[in-house]
Amino acid sequence: MPGPELNVDGHAIQQALVNLIDNALAKLHAKGLDLIVANDVAAKDAGFAVDTNRVTFIGAGGGVEPLALMSKAQVAERVLDRL
């Protein structure tokens, strides 16, 4: 029997870490998501021009899990592990 359906189609790309979590939480609630992945692209070692990302998982229940800097492939694996 399949598990419960999750609405997890959400991401938050921010260029200012100061509001990263607050903005991602607002988007999570506004869209009725179960999980959002906040992507910090402000750091020079993460984002669009490099092969690494620094993300934070935020759950609808209030859980916040910042991940260490890792490759984009590793981030994708961690996202899939959460689904």
Backbone as ProteinMPNN parsed JSONL, in Angstrom:
{"seq_chain_A": "MPGPELNVDGHAIQQALVNLIDNALAKLHAKGLDLIVANDVAAKDAGFAVDTNRVTFIGAGGGVEPLALMSKAQVAERVLDRL", "coords_chain_A": {"N_chain_A": [[0.842, -1.168, 0.0], [0.632, 2.194, -0.912], [2.256, 5.059, 0.568], [1.153, 8.066, 2.337], [0.036, 10.816, 0.314], [2.227, 13.413, -0.613], [2.716, 16.886, -0.766], [5.203, 18.295, -2.174], [6.383, 19.996, -3.952], [8.236, 22.341, -3.98], [10.491, 25.067, -3.734], [12.929, 27.352, -2.56], [14.771, 29.9, -3.545], [17.175, 32.027, -2.509], [18.889, 35.135, -2.23], [19.729, 36.414, -0.038], [20.761, 35.523, 2.974], [19.766, 36.296, 5.42], [16.956, 36.479, 5.351], [16.293, 34.019, 4.419], [15.197, 31.622, 5.684], [12.799, 32.613, 6.814], [11.472, 33.558, 4.483], [11.268, 31.164, 3.03], [9.663, 29.646, 4.758], [7.301, 31.159, 4.643], [6.623, 30.774, 1.952], [6.28, 27.992, 1.954], [4.0, 27.687, 3.614], [2.133, 29.298, 2.227], [1.814, 27.912, -0.148], [0.928, 25.504, 0.718], [2.652, 23.342, 1.223], [4.398, 20.298, 2.128], [7.067, 20.092, 2.507], [9.872, 22.145, 1.981], [12.713, 23.152, 0.144], [15.133, 25.241, 0.922], [17.318, 27.192, -0.817], [20.401, 28.484, -0.49], [21.856, 30.882, -2.257], [23.568, 32.929, -1.94], [26.132, 32.625, -0.955], [29.562, 32.381, -1.966], [30.55, 29.869, -2.488], [28.438, 28.327, -3.205], [25.479, 27.738, -5.165], [24.55, 29.049, -8.395], [26.832, 29.303, -10.134], [28.681, 27.423, -9.426], [29.559, 24.003, -8.502], [28.396, 23.193, -6.171], [26.013, 23.282, -3.455], [24.223, 24.869, -0.782], [21.814, 24.04, 1.284], [18.647, 24.184, 3.05], [16.378, 22.119, 4.617], [12.956, 22.474, 5.22], [10.215, 21.667, 7.077], [6.608, 21.25, 7.103], [5.737, 20.916, 9.686], [7.387, 22.494, 11.149], [10.014, 21.739, 11.42], [13.445, 22.403, 10.914], [16.187, 21.85, 8.974], [19.336, 22.461, 8.377], [21.687, 21.774, 5.839], [25.068, 20.733, 5.309], [27.578, 22.238, 3.178], [27.537, 20.805, 0.016], [27.841, 18.675, -2.915], [25.799, 19.266, -5.816], [24.63, 16.951, -6.75], [24.685, 15.378, -4.445], [22.929, 16.869, -2.868], [20.578, 16.47, -4.319], [20.253, 13.708, -3.909], [19.771, 13.694, -1.142], [17.362, 15.098, -1.064], [15.694, 13.293, -2.427], [15.846, 11.179, -0.619], [14.261, 12.169, 1.41], [11.721, 12.075, 0.443]], "CA_chain_A": [[0.0, 0.0, 0.0], [1.457, 3.397, -0.961], [2.164, 5.968, 1.701], [0.319, 9.25, 2.121], [0.513, 11.731, -0.706], [2.903, 14.59, -0.098], [2.846, 18.018, -1.662], [6.561, 18.734, -1.892], [6.925, 20.699, -5.108], [8.549, 23.698, -3.575], [11.878, 25.434, -3.499], [13.1, 28.775, -2.29], [16.124, 30.35, -3.855], [17.314, 33.353, -1.924], [20.218, 35.73, -2.307], [20.021, 37.044, 1.246], [20.603, 34.503, 4.008], [19.041, 36.861, 6.552], [15.54, 36.174, 5.228], [16.14, 32.727, 3.74], [14.284, 30.723, 6.391], [11.486, 33.265, 6.899], [10.848, 33.556, 3.16], [10.938, 29.785, 2.677], [8.504, 29.278, 5.582], [6.133, 31.829, 4.088], [6.273, 30.098, 0.704], [5.799, 26.664, 2.327], [2.627, 27.812, 4.107], [1.284, 29.871, 1.182], [1.557, 26.901, -1.171], [0.436, 24.286, 1.351], [3.636, 22.286, 1.003], [4.844, 19.49, 3.256], [8.509, 20.267, 2.614], [10.484, 23.072, 1.037], [14.168, 23.158, 0.186], [15.609, 26.611, 0.782], [18.632, 27.144, -1.458], [21.17, 29.702, -0.249], [22.74, 31.157, -3.395], [24.346, 34.124, -1.643], [27.516, 32.26, -0.671], [30.383, 32.215, -3.166], [30.831, 28.446, -2.714], [27.172, 27.643, -3.456], [24.576, 28.441, -6.077], [24.459, 28.785, -9.825], [28.089, 29.289, -10.874], [29.573, 26.383, -8.881], [28.975, 22.655, -8.467], [27.95, 22.879, -4.816], [24.869, 24.017, -2.907], [24.017, 24.886, 0.667], [20.357, 24.097, 1.381], [18.001, 23.9, 4.327], [15.057, 21.494, 4.532], [11.998, 23.029, 6.165], [8.989, 20.887, 7.038], [5.372, 21.933, 7.484], [5.615, 20.833, 11.137], [8.302, 23.431, 11.781], [11.384, 21.247, 11.455], [14.415, 23.094, 10.069], [17.409, 21.046, 8.929], [20.348, 22.974, 7.455], [22.667, 20.787, 5.395], [26.402, 21.252, 5.041], [27.91, 22.432, 1.772], [27.724, 19.525, -0.666], [27.623, 18.735, -4.354], [24.392, 19.315, -6.215], [24.174, 15.557, -6.826], [24.42, 14.95, -3.069], [21.697, 17.535, -2.443], [19.474, 15.755, -4.972], [20.085, 12.43, -3.198], [19.163, 13.982, 0.163], [15.95, 15.433, -1.32], [15.0, 12.035, -2.74], [15.757, 10.412, 0.621], [13.206, 12.738, 2.241], [10.399, 11.862, -0.164]], "C_chain_A": [[0.893, 1.239, 0.0], [1.25, 4.264, 0.263], [1.289, 7.165, 1.38], [0.913, 10.138, 1.029], [1.132, 12.95, -0.041], [2.91, 15.669, -1.167], [4.199, 18.643, -1.371], [7.187, 19.505, -3.042], [7.2, 22.145, -4.748], [10.038, 23.894, -3.406], [11.925, 26.928, -3.25], [14.555, 29.125, -2.538], [16.232, 31.786, -3.37], [18.747, 33.84, -2.077], [20.588, 36.457, -1.025], [19.721, 36.043, 2.35], [19.766, 35.009, 5.174], [17.574, 36.458, 6.512], [15.282, 34.804, 4.613], [15.086, 31.859, 4.41], [12.883, 31.328, 6.462], [10.763, 33.238, 5.56], [10.438, 32.152, 2.731], [9.722, 29.304, 3.474], [7.222, 29.904, 5.041], [5.673, 31.14, 2.807], [5.7, 28.706, 0.987], [4.329, 26.728, 2.749], [1.687, 28.329, 3.027], [0.897, 28.84, 0.137], [1.042, 25.593, -0.591], [1.354, 23.1, 1.165], [3.904, 21.512, 2.285], [6.332, 19.708, 3.539], [8.941, 21.295, 1.589], [11.988, 23.002, 1.228], [14.617, 24.582, -0.1], [17.059, 26.569, 0.314], [19.332, 28.478, -1.284], [22.151, 29.916, -1.396], [23.599, 32.396, -3.158], [25.826, 33.819, -1.425], [28.29, 32.027, -1.967], [30.65, 30.751, -3.493], [29.555, 27.644, -2.98], [26.359, 28.444, -4.464], [24.766, 28.073, -7.526], [25.802, 28.594, -10.523], [29.074, 28.217, -10.404], [28.835, 25.049, -8.832], [28.468, 22.248, -7.09], [26.763, 23.76, -4.425], [24.867, 23.904, -1.401], [22.51, 25.079, 0.849], [19.898, 23.812, 2.806], [16.646, 23.277, 4.038], [14.173, 22.116, 5.608], [10.691, 22.273, 5.99], [7.792, 21.681, 7.516], [5.181, 21.919, 9.0], [6.585, 21.732, 11.883], [9.741, 22.963, 11.856], [12.268, 21.98, 10.462], [15.716, 22.313, 10.14], [18.386, 21.628, 7.915], [21.346, 21.868, 7.104], [24.009, 21.475, 5.16], [26.57, 21.491, 3.542], [28.168, 21.066, 1.153], [27.479, 19.691, -2.151], [26.133, 18.759, -4.653], [23.815, 17.911, -6.336], [23.848, 15.031, -5.427], [23.156, 15.602, -2.526], [20.497, 16.809, -3.038], [19.198, 14.423, -4.278], [19.395, 12.654, -1.855], [17.682, 14.348, 0.006], [15.166, 14.161, -1.583], [14.848, 11.165, -1.497], [14.609, 10.891, 1.501], [11.803, 12.476, 1.7], [9.804, 10.523, 0.226]], "O_chain_A": [[1.811, 1.337, 0.814], [0.204, 4.212, 0.911], [0.745, 7.268, 0.28], [2.129, 10.199, 0.849], [0.627, 13.453, 0.963], [3.092, 15.377, -2.349], [4.335, 19.43, -0.433], [8.408, 19.649, -3.094], [6.481, 23.054, -5.164], [10.754, 22.986, -2.984], [11.047, 27.67, -3.69], [15.448, 28.687, -1.814], [15.461, 32.651, -3.784], [19.693, 33.052, -2.055], [21.66, 37.056, -0.942], [18.559, 35.749, 2.628], [19.117, 34.212, 5.851], [17.004, 36.124, 7.551], [14.133, 34.476, 4.317], [14.16, 31.403, 3.74], [11.894, 30.642, 6.202], [9.572, 32.93, 5.504], [9.377, 31.971, 2.132], [8.85, 28.63, 2.927], [6.18, 29.25, 4.99], [4.476, 30.944, 2.598], [4.743, 28.286, 0.336], [3.513, 25.924, 2.299], [0.557, 27.852, 2.916], [-0.208, 28.879, -0.403], [0.747, 24.663, -1.342], [0.893, 21.976, 0.97], [3.666, 22.008, 3.386], [6.794, 19.53, 4.667], [8.44, 21.316, 0.465], [12.474, 22.814, 2.343], [14.495, 25.069, -1.224], [17.918, 25.981, 0.971], [18.915, 29.486, -1.855], [23.158, 29.216, -1.497], [24.282, 32.861, -4.071], [26.678, 34.668, -1.686], [27.734, 31.533, -2.948], [30.944, 30.416, -4.641], [29.589, 26.414, -2.981], [26.524, 29.656, -4.6], [25.1, 26.935, -7.854], [25.891, 27.775, -11.438], [30.182, 28.12, -10.932], [27.633, 24.982, -9.089], [28.145, 21.081, -6.868], [26.545, 24.831, -4.991], [25.43, 22.975, -0.823], [21.99, 26.166, 0.596], [20.638, 23.285, 3.637], [15.848, 23.846, 3.293], [14.586, 22.265, 6.758], [10.125, 22.237, 4.897], [7.935, 22.664, 8.244], [4.534, 22.813, 9.547], [6.607, 21.736, 13.114], [10.608, 23.711, 12.309], [11.893, 22.16, 9.303], [16.285, 22.129, 11.216], [18.288, 21.331, 6.724], [21.791, 21.122, 7.977], [24.06, 22.665, 4.848], [25.782, 20.993, 2.738], [28.927, 20.263, 1.698], [26.97, 20.72, -2.596], [25.314, 18.328, -3.841], [22.635, 17.702, -6.055], [22.857, 14.326, -5.241], [22.391, 14.963, -1.803], [19.511, 16.56, -2.344], [18.041, 14.052, -4.082], [18.52, 11.875, -1.475], [16.85, 13.964, 0.828], [14.088, 13.97, -1.022], [13.833, 10.488, -1.335], [14.042, 10.104, 2.26], [10.815, 12.638, 2.417], [8.698, 10.191, -0.2]]}, "name": "protein", "num_of_chains": 1, "seq": "MPGPELNVDGHAIQQALVNLIDNALAKLHAKGLDLIVANDVAAKDAGFAVDTNRVTFIGAGGGVEPLALMSKAQVAERVLDRL"}
